[in-house]
């Protein structure tokens, strides 16, 4: 498989830095036909590239979420299977942003993905972002709310302050609302 220009641009530098992510986002926003090239970088063997693609997707979603809507099924079917925390926490954020653009079937699938992640993942950012999205969705889904409250009881006991604190705040908010 040939490496595309965006993969090259997103490679290198400090693993925790954005590298050329902002530049890539600007290129995609200026030429939306290049979105597919960026999306393909999710399948890079380089986890830093995949992390930066996730960051780029959030940025593009804020500026022009219509670019992501035709890719909803691919996010649900393909990106959700990537075993990388940055992809998982980004999906929680993107799903929340794209909720109104989802069909009922897509929303159901997104909920199932996030329910699975909340039950099975241990990354603190994945847990926090997933709790936030599921919490927002729980106000209009009684069954999800009941399930989430039981998960929040478990997460309130997490050794990490951000997870436990976030779970406790959300639990109180859900019980009040």
C-alpha positions as CSV (number, residue, x, y, z in Angstrom):
1,X,0.0,0.0,0.0
2,X,1.3,3.4,-0.9
3,X,1.7,5.9,1.9
4,X,-0.3,9.1,1.1
5,X,0.9,12.6,1.6
6,X,-1.1,13.1,4.8
7,X,0.5,10.0,6.4
8,X,3.9,11.4,5.6
9,X,2.9,14.8,7.1
10,X,1.5,13.3,10.2
11,X,4.6,11.1,10.9
12,X,7.5,12.1,13.1
13,X,8.1,14.7,15.8
14,X,7.3,14.1,19.5
15,X,4.6,11.5,19.9
16,X,2.6,13.7,22.2
17,X,2.7,16.7,19.8
18,X,0.2,17.6,17.1
19,X,3.0,17.6,14.5
20,X,1.5,18.9,11.3
21,X,-2.1,18.1,12.2
22,X,-3.3,21.7,12.0
23,X,-1.7,22.1,8.6
24,X,-3.4,18.9,7.4
25,X,-6.7,20.1,8.7
26,X,-6.3,23.4,6.8
27,X,-5.5,21.5,3.6
28,X,-8.6,19.3,3.9
29,X,-10.9,22.2,4.7
30,X,-9.4,24.1,1.7
31,X,-9.9,21.0,-0.6
32,X,-12.6,18.8,0.8
33,X,-12.0,16.2,-1.9
34,X,-8.9,15.2,0.2
35,X,-10.9,14.1,3.2
36,X,-10.7,10.5,2.0
37,X,-6.9,10.7,2.0
38,X,-7.0,11.8,5.6
39,X,-9.5,9.2,6.6
40,X,-7.3,6.5,5.1
41,X,-4.6,7.5,7.6
42,X,-6.7,5.8,10.3
43,X,-5.4,2.6,8.9
44,X,-1.7,3.6,9.2
45,X,0.5,1.1,11.0
46,X,1.9,4.1,12.9
47,X,-0.1,4.8,16.1
48,X,1.1,8.4,16.3
49,X,-0.4,9.0,12.8
50,X,-3.7,7.5,14.0
51,X,-3.7,9.7,17.1
52,X,-3.1,12.8,14.9
53,X,-5.9,11.7,12.5
54,X,-8.2,11.5,15.4
55,X,-7.3,15.0,16.5
56,X,-7.7,16.2,12.9
57,X,-11.2,14.6,12.7
58,X,-12.3,16.6,15.8
59,X,-11.0,19.8,14.3
60,X,-12.7,19.2,11.0
61,X,-15.9,18.2,12.7
62,X,-15.9,21.6,14.5
63,X,-15.3,23.5,11.3
64,X,-17.3,21.5,8.7
65,X,-19.1,18.5,10.2
66,X,-20.9,17.8,6.9
67,X,-17.6,16.3,5.7
68,X,-17.9,13.5,8.4
69,X,-21.6,12.7,7.9
70,X,-21.1,10.5,4.8
71,X,-18.5,8.6,6.8
72,X,-20.7,7.8,9.8
73,X,-21.1,4.1,8.9
74,X,-17.3,3.8,8.4
75,X,-16.7,5.4,11.8
76,X,-19.2,3.0,13.3
77,X,-18.0,-0.1,11.4
78,X,-14.3,0.4,10.9
79,X,-12.9,3.0,13.2
80,X,-14.7,1.6,16.2
81,X,-12.6,-1.6,15.8
82,X,-9.3,0.2,16.1
83,X,-7.8,-0.8,19.5
84,X,-6.2,2.6,20.3
85,X,-7.4,4.9,23.1
86,X,-7.2,8.0,21.0
87,X,-9.6,6.5,18.4
88,X,-12.0,5.4,21.1
89,X,-12.2,8.7,22.9
90,X,-12.4,10.6,19.7
91,X,-15.4,8.5,18.6
92,X,-17.2,9.4,21.8
93,X,-16.7,13.1,21.0
94,X,-17.6,12.7,17.3
95,X,-20.7,10.6,18.0
96,X,-22.0,13.3,20.3
97,X,-21.3,16.1,17.7
98,X,-22.9,14.0,15.0
99,X,-25.9,12.7,16.9
100,X,-28.5,14.7,15.0
101,X,-27.0,13.5,11.7
102,X,-27.4,9.8,12.7
103,X,-30.2,7.5,11.7
104,X,-31.9,5.7,14.5
105,X,-29.9,2.6,13.6
106,X,-26.6,4.5,13.6
107,X,-27.4,6.0,16.9
108,X,-28.2,2.6,18.4
109,X,-24.9,1.2,17.0
110,X,-23.0,4.2,18.4
111,X,-24.6,3.7,21.9
112,X,-23.6,0.0,21.7
113,X,-20.0,0.9,20.8
114,X,-19.7,3.3,23.7
115,X,-21.4,1.0,26.2
116,X,-18.9,-1.7,25.2
117,X,-16.0,0.8,25.6
118,X,-17.2,2.0,29.0
119,X,-17.5,-1.6,30.2
120,X,-14.2,-2.9,28.7
121,X,-11.7,0.0,28.4
122,X,-9.4,1.3,31.1
123,X,-7.9,4.4,29.6
124,X,-9.0,7.4,31.7
125,X,-9.7,9.7,28.7
126,X,-11.8,7.0,27.0
127,X,-13.8,6.5,30.2
128,X,-14.3,10.3,30.7
129,X,-15.3,11.1,27.1
130,X,-17.5,8.0,26.9
131,X,-19.2,8.9,30.2
132,X,-19.9,12.4,28.9
133,X,-21.5,11.3,25.7
134,X,-23.5,8.5,27.3
135,X,-24.6,10.9,30.0
136,X,-25.9,13.4,27.5
137,X,-27.8,10.6,25.7
138,X,-29.2,9.2,28.9
139,X,-31.5,12.2,29.4
140,X,-33.6,10.9,26.5
141,X,-33.1,7.2,26.9
142,X,-34.3,5.8,30.2
143,X,-32.9,2.3,29.6
144,X,-29.4,3.8,28.9
145,X,-29.7,6.0,32.0
146,X,-30.5,3.0,34.3
147,X,-27.5,1.0,32.8
148,X,-25.2,4.0,33.1
149,X,-26.1,4.7,36.7
150,X,-24.9,1.2,37.6
151,X,-21.7,1.7,35.7
152,X,-21.1,5.1,37.4
153,X,-21.3,3.4,40.8
154,X,-18.4,1.2,39.8
155,X,-16.5,4.1,38.2
156,X,-17.0,6.3,41.3
157,X,-14.6,3.9,43.0
158,X,-11.9,4.3,40.4
159,X,-8.4,5.0,41.8
160,X,-8.0,7.9,39.3
161,X,-9.4,11.1,40.6
162,X,-10.6,12.4,37.1
163,X,-12.5,9.1,36.5
164,X,-14.0,8.9,40.0
165,X,-14.8,12.6,40.1
166,X,-16.4,12.6,36.6
167,X,-18.4,9.5,37.4
168,X,-19.7,11.0,40.7
169,X,-20.6,14.4,39.1
170,X,-22.5,12.6,36.3
171,X,-24.2,10.3,38.7
172,X,-25.5,13.2,40.7
173,X,-26.6,15.1,37.5
174,X,-28.5,12.0,36.2
175,X,-30.2,11.4,39.6
176,X,-31.4,15.0,39.7
177,X,-32.5,15.1,36.0
